[in-house]
């Protein structure tokens, strides 16, 4: 006696659209691996360049910039005398 193929148990279909959500975490992981995590400015030291250096940040020469992020603190001594508000750093660059 033959079994009726219409009543046979069916396996659920696996579609590519079920795995589309994987793209976002993989892209985030690749981005963090490429550029690092963001660190925000925490403190800085500067020297005056002009008479109005306390009121005008353009009249300052920054000598040390410290950033805080998930990896810890990151301290730089900028050659151009400028500190950015945000710096991206990898795990090995910052100290806890």
Secondary structure, 3 states (H helix, E strand, C coil): CCCCHHHCCCCCCCCHHHHCCHHHHHHHHHHHHHHCEEEEEEEEEEEECCCCCCCCHHHEEEEEEEEEECCEEEEECCCCCCCCCEEEECCCCCEC
